[in-house]
Amino acid sequence: MRLLIVEDDPVLSDGLCVGLGLSGFTADAVGTLGDARAALQYADFAVVVLDVMLPDGSGLELLAELRAAGSRLPILLLTARDQIRDRVQGLDAGADDYLGKPFDLAE
């Protein structure tokens, strides 16, 4: 299964790719919305792990674009914004799940 990791923190991004790789997944990582849009145009992914706060905008923008285009691609929001209202906003925008940072990859 091929996943797209959209995360601007290189340490976290690399850790996710390694951890998911050890679990049998293939993960491609990008750090901006622009790179995520390009990756989604040229490759098929089974899941997107999407940071909300990115250097060139909000991951919620990409989520809204994908849902408006009819994409049913599973999207997990990954963010330090973990207030209940933030979770509700992300899920209402069409995310399939929401994971707050920090988290334990082993669990």
Z-matrix of the N, CA and C atoms (Angstrom, degrees):
N
C 1 1.441
C 2 1.531 1 107.73
N 3 1.312 2 116.12 1 131.80
C 4 1.459 3 122.10 2 -177.61
C 5 1.529 4 109.93 3 -103.42
N 6 1.332 5 115.57 4 127.06
C 7 1.456 6 122.04 5 -178.70
C 8 1.519 7 109.93 6 -115.85
N 9 1.335 8 116.07 7 150.63
C 10 1.448 9 121.72 8 172.44
C 11 1.523 10 107.81 9 -109.64
N 12 1.321 11 116.13 10 122.11
C 13 1.457 12 122.65 11 176.43
C 14 1.525 13 107.11 12 -100.85
N 15 1.324 14 117.15 13 121.03
C 16 1.463 15 122.09 14 177.92
C 17 1.530 16 106.12 15 -113.37
N 18 1.332 17 115.44 16 96.58
C 19 1.470 18 122.36 17 -172.69
C 20 1.515 19 108.74 18 -148.67
N 21 1.337 20 117.24 19 127.65
C 22 1.461 21 120.11 20 -176.91
C 23 1.524 22 114.20 21 -87.08
N 24 1.310 23 118.96 22 -10.90
C 25 1.464 24 121.63 23 176.35
C 26 1.531 25 107.83 24 -86.27
N 27 1.350 26 117.79 25 110.32
C 28 1.469 27 119.50 26 -174.46
C 29 1.525 28 113.85 27 -63.53
N 30 1.310 29 118.55 28 -32.18
C 31 1.467 30 120.70 29 179.16
C 32 1.525 31 109.85 30 -67.30
N 33 1.326 32 116.78 31 -46.67
C 34 1.464 33 120.48 32 178.70
C 35 1.522 34 110.81 33 -65.77
N 36 1.319 35 116.53 34 -43.00
C 37 1.461 36 121.30 35 179.51
C 38 1.525 37 111.44 36 -59.38
N 39 1.330 38 116.02 37 -47.90
C 40 1.468 39 120.15 38 179.02
C 41 1.526 40 111.06 39 -63.48
N 42 1.340 41 116.38 40 -41.51
C 43 1.462 42 120.15 41 178.74
C 44 1.517 43 112.65 42 -61.86
N 45 1.317 44 115.74 43 -41.31
C 46 1.465 45 119.49 44 177.05
C 47 1.523 46 111.31 45 -63.42
N 48 1.324 47 116.36 46 -44.19
C 49 1.470 48 120.03 47 -179.22
C 50 1.526 49 110.97 48 -62.43
N 51 1.329 50 116.62 49 -42.87
C 52 1.464 51 120.20 50 179.74
C 53 1.524 52 110.31 51 -67.41
N 54 1.335 53 116.38 52 -48.33
C 55 1.461 54 119.78 53 -179.21
C 56 1.514 55 112.95 54 -61.06
N 57 1.321 56 116.34 55 -43.72
C 58 1.462 57 119.65 56 178.36
C 59 1.522 58 111.03 57 -68.26
N 60 1.325 59 116.64 58 -35.15
C 61 1.467 60 120.62 59 176.29
C 62 1.514 61 111.63 60 -62.00
N 63 1.321 62 116.73 61 -40.43
C 64 1.467 63 120.74 62 178.04
C 65 1.521 64 112.07 63 -65.87
N 66 1.321 65 115.71 64 -21.77
C 67 1.470 66 120.67 65 177.88
C 68 1.520 67 112.02 66 -93.39
N 69 1.332 68 117.21 67 6.36
C 70 1.454 69 120.80 68 174.76
C 71 1.520 70 115.75 69 95.88
N 72 1.323 71 117.07 70 7.23
C 73 1.459 72 120.61 71 179.76
C 74 1.528 73 109.87 72 -97.49
N 75 1.318 74 115.76 73 156.24
C 76 1.453 75 122.23 74 170.51
C 77 1.518 76 106.74 75 -105.59
N 78 1.341 77 116.87 76 126.26
C 79 1.459 78 119.95 77 -177.32
C 80 1.517 79 110.29 78 -125.90
N 81 1.329 80 115.32 79 130.21
C 82 1.455 81 122.60 80 171.62
C 83 1.522 82 106.23 81 -103.84
N 84 1.331 83 116.74 82 141.05
C 85 1.459 84 119.82 83 -177.56
C 86 1.524 85 111.04 84 -122.45
N 87 1.326 86 114.92 85 138.60
C 88 1.459 87 122.66 86 173.41
C 89 1.531 88 107.51 87 -134.40
N 90 1.343 89 116.39 88 160.35
C 91 1.449 90 119.27 89 -175.05
C 92 1.503 91 116.32 90 -116.18
N 93 1.339 92 117.53 91 3.14
C 94 1.467 93 120.22 92 -179.32
C 95 1.522 94 110.35 93 -139.64
N 96 1.335 95 115.01 94 162.64
C 97 1.465 96 119.98 95 175.32
C 98 1.520 97 110.79 96 -62.90
N 99 1.334 98 116.16 97 -41.30
C 100 1.464 99 119.93 98 179.74
C 101 1.515 100 112.37 99 -59.00
N 102 1.328 101 115.96 100 -44.26
C 103 1.462 102 119.45 101 178.74
C 104 1.531 103 111.27 102 -68.58
N 105 1.331 104 116.57 103 -34.22
C 106 1.467 105 119.94 104 177.70
C 107 1.525 106 110.65 105 -65.12
N 108 1.320 107 116.19 106 -44.35
C 109 1.465 108 119.59 107 178.34
C 110 1.524 109 110.96 108 -59.43
N 111 1.324 110 116.62 109 -43.53
C 112 1.473 111 120.60 110 179.19
C 113 1.522 112 110.80 111 -63.92
N 114 1.318 113 117.42 112 -44.79
C 115 1.463 114 120.54 113 -179.29
C 116 1.524 115 111.18 114 -61.69
N 117 1.322 116 116.59 115 -40.79
C 118 1.463 117 120.47 116 -179.48
C 119 1.525 118 112.53 117 -68.07
N 120 1.325 119 117.29 118 -25.25
C 121 1.464 120 120.12 119 177.86
C 122 1.520 121 111.91 120 -75.77
N 123 1.320 122 116.78 121 -30.93
C 124 1.459 123 120.12 122 -170.02
C 125 1.519 124 115.07 123 -109.88
N 126 1.308 125 118.11 124 -1.18
C 127 1.468 126 119.80 125 -179.79
C 128 1.520 127 109.15 126 -145.40
N 129 1.322 128 115.22 127 155.20
C 130 1.461 129 121.45 128 176.74
C 131 1.523 130 108.92 129 -98.59
N 132 1.311 131 115.84 130 126.57
C 133 1.453 132 121.50 131 179.06
C 134 1.522 133 108.70 132 -119.20
N 135 1.328 134 116.00 133 148.57
C 136 1.453 135 120.87 134 177.87
C 137 1.522 136 111.40 135 -87.19
N 138 1.344 137 116.62 136 -26.69
C 139 1.461 138 122.67 137 -176.91
C 140 1.529 139 108.54 138 -152.14
N 141 1.336 140 116.25 139 149.08
C 142 1.465 141 121.67 140 171.38
C 143 1.525 142 107.89 141 -118.89
N 144 1.327 143 115.96 142 128.31
C 145 1.460 144 122.75 143 171.19
C 146 1.522 145 104.79 144 -101.74
N 147 1.319 146 116.76 145 113.22
C 148 1.458 147 122.52 146 -165.61
C 149 1.523 148 112.34 147 -120.92
N 150 1.328 149 115.84 148 117.22
C 151 1.461 150 121.30 149 173.22
C 152 1.525 151 108.04 150 -70.79
N 153 1.310 152 117.15 151 147.33
C 154 1.454 153 120.22 152 179.61
C 155 1.521 154 110.85 153 -84.48
N 156 1.325 155 117.23 154 -44.82
C 157 1.470 156 120.77 155 -176.19
C 158 1.526 157 109.69 156 -97.27
N 159 1.323 158 115.48 157 105.72
C 160 1.463 159 122.29 158 -178.86
C 161 1.518 160 109.37 159 -120.10
N 162 1.330 161 118.13 160 159.41
C 163 1.463 162 120.03 161 -175.56
C 164 1.527 163 114.73 162 -62.55
N 165 1.325 164 117.76 163 -25.76
C 166 1.464 165 119.95 164 -178.34
C 167 1.523 166 113.25 165 -111.24
N 168 1.327 167 116.90 166 20.05
C 169 1.458 168 119.93 167 176.19
C 170 1.518 169 112.56 168 142.92
N 171 1.302 170 114.66 169 -170.05
C 172 1.464 171 121.73 170 -178.88
C 173 1.522 172 110.63 171 -95.99
N 174 1.318 173 115.50 172 137.00
C 175 1.453 174 120.12 173 174.61
C 176 1.522 175 112.10 174 -59.54
N 177 1.337 176 116.13 175 -23.00
C 178 1.459 177 119.72 176 177.29
C 179 1.525 178 111.32 177 -63.52
N 180 1.341 179 117.10 178 -28.36
C 181 1.463 180 120.81 179 176.00
C 182 1.529 181 110.34 180 -62.48
N 183 1.318 182 115.64 181 -47.24
C 184 1.469 183 120.10 182 179.94
C 185 1.519 184 110.10 183 -65.25
N 186 1.308 185 117.01 184 -41.87
C 187 1.461 186 121.25 185 177.46
C 188 1.532 187 110.10 186 -57.83
N 189 1.323 188 116.94 187 -46.52
C 190 1.471 189 120.66 188 179.92
C 191 1.525 190 111.51 189 -63.27
N 192 1.330 191 116.80 190 -40.41
C 193 1.467 192 120.71 191 178.68
C 194 1.526 193 110.96 192 -61.97
N 195 1.324 194 115.87 193 -45.56
C 196 1.465 195 119.58 194 -178.79
C 197 1.520 196 111.47 195 -64.14
N 198 1.324 197 116.76 196 -43.95
C 199 1.462 198 119.60 197 -179.30
C 200 1.530 199 111.14 198 -68.30
N 201 1.326 200 117.56 199 -37.62
C 202 1.469 201 120.84 200 178.40
C 203 1.522 202 111.03 201 -64.76
N 204 1.333 203 116.52 202 -29.91
C 205 1.465 204 121.18 203 178.88
C 206 1.527 205 111.80 204 -83.37
N 207 1.331 206 117.00 205 0.34
C 208 1.456 207 120.96 206 178.01
C 209 1.516 208 114.90 207 88.77
N 210 1.329 209 117.64 208 8.47
C 211 1.464 210 120.52 209 -179.69
C 212 1.527 211 110.81 210 -69.22
N 213 1.309 212 114.75 211 134.03
C 214 1.463 213 121.62 212 175.68
C 215 1.528 214 110.55 213 -107.91
N 216 1.323 215 116.72 214 15.29
C 217 1.451 216 122.91 215 178.87
C 218 1.530 217 109.49 216 -56.46
N 219 1.335 218 118.63 217 125.70
C 220 1.464 219 119.91 218 178.79
C 221 1.527 220 111.00 219 -62.06
N 222 1.336 221 115.78 220 132.50
C 223 1.459 222 121.37 221 -178.87
C 224 1.523 223 109.18 222 -129.58
N 225 1.329 224 114.30 223 125.29
C 226 1.461 225 122.66 224 175.34
C 227 1.515 226 107.33 225 -105.80
N 228 1.327 227 117.34 226 118.80
C 229 1.456 228 120.67 227 176.13
C 230 1.519 229 108.44 228 -81.45
N 231 1.315 230 115.54 229 135.44
C 232 1.455 231 123.04 230 -178.97
C 233 1.522 232 106.93 231 -127.24
N 234 1.337 233 117.20 232 114.13
C 235 1.453 234 117.96 233 -172.88
C 236 1.520 235 112.74 234 -157.72
N 237 1.320 236 114.76 235 156.03
C 238 1.458 237 121.13 236 173.96
C 239 1.528 238 110.93 237 -77.67
N 240 1.317 239 116.27 238 -14.21
C 241 1.470 240 120.66 239 178.72
C 242 1.520 241 107.90 240 -80.73
N 243 1.350 242 115.84 241 98.11
C 244 1.455 243 119.11 242 -172.04
C 245 1.529 244 114.05 243 -120.32
N 246 1.318 245 116.42 244 21.16
C 247 1.455 246 119.27 245 174.05
C 248 1.529 247 108.76 246 -70.67
N 249 1.307 248 116.74 247 153.90
C 250 1.462 249 120.62 248 -178.23
C 251 1.528 250 110.92 249 -56.83
N 252 1.327 251 117.67 250 -41.08
C 253 1.474 252 119.77 251 -179.21
C 254 1.526 253 111.09 252 -64.12
N 255 1.358 254 116.95 253 -33.36
C 256 1.463 255 120.59 254 177.28
C 257 1.524 256 110.53 255 -67.81
N 258 1.314 257 116.45 256 -41.94
C 259 1.465 258 120.69 257 178.16
C 260 1.524 259 111.04 258 -63.28
N 261 1.322 260 115.90 259 -44.96
C 262 1.469 261 120.19 260 179.59
C 263 1.526 262 109.78 261 -61.84
N 264 1.339 263 117.26 262 -43.42
C 265 1.462 264 120.59 263 179.49
C 266 1.524 265 110.65 264 -60.35
N 267 1.317 266 117.68 265 -44.91
C 268 1.462 267 121.03 266 -179.79
C 269 1.514 268 112.83 267 -65.08
N 270 1.312 269 116.56 268 -43.68
C 271 1.464 270 119.94 269 179.74
C 272 1.523 271 111.08 270 -69.26
N 273 1.329 272 116.86 271 -38.91
C 274 1.466 273 120.06 272 176.80
C 275 1.527 274 111.80 273 -65.01
N 276 1.336 275 116.42 274 -28.64
C 277 1.466 276 120.62 275 179.21
C 278 1.531 277 111.80 276 -75.67
N 279 1.333 278 116.95 277 -10.46
C 280 1.455 279 119.65 278 176.00
C 281 1.508 280 115.86 279 117.40
N 282 1.339 281 117.66 280 4.84
C 283 1.464 282 119.28 281 176.79
C 284 1.524 283 109.47 282 -66.44
N 285 1.321 284 115.46 283 148.96
C 286 1.462 285 120.09 284 178.06
C 287 1.523 286 112.10 285 -84.94
N 288 1.325 287 115.99 286 -26.69
C 289 1.459 288 120.30 287 176.49
C 290 1.520 289 108.15 288 -160.63
N 291 1.332 290 115.33 289 171.52
C 292 1.454 291 121.87 290 -172.28
C 293 1.511 292 107.52 291 -143.21
N 294 1.326 293 117.34 292 124.50
C 295 1.463 294 122.01 293 -179.60
C 296 1.513 295 108.82 294 -124.26
N 297 1.328 296 116.40 295 122.71
C 298 1.453 297 121.03 296 179.47
C 299 1.521 298 111.85 297 -84.77
N 300 1.326 299 115.35 298 146.56
C 301 1.460 300 121.50 299 174.31
C 302 1.523 301 107.72 300 -91.84
N 303 1.288 302 119.38 301 145.28
C 304 1.467 303 127.44 302 -3.04
C 305 1.526 304 110.54 303 -78.42
N 306 1.307 305 115.95 304 163.56
C 307 1.454 306 121.81 305 179.55
C 308 1.523 307 107.90 306 -145.10
N 309 1.313 308 115.77 307 165.98
C 310 1.461 309 121.94 308 178.96
C 311 1.512 310 108.05 309 -108.29
N 312 1.310 311 116.41 310 113.79
C 313 1.468 312 121.20 311 -178.04
C 314 1.526 313 112.17 312 -64.43
N 315 1.318 314 116.56 313 -24.11
C 316 1.474 315 120.74 314 -177.76
C 317 1.515 316 112.93 315 -75.60
N 318 1.321 317 117.41 316 -18.77
C 319 1.479 318 118.63 317 -177.26
C 320 1.490 319 112.31 318 -87.41
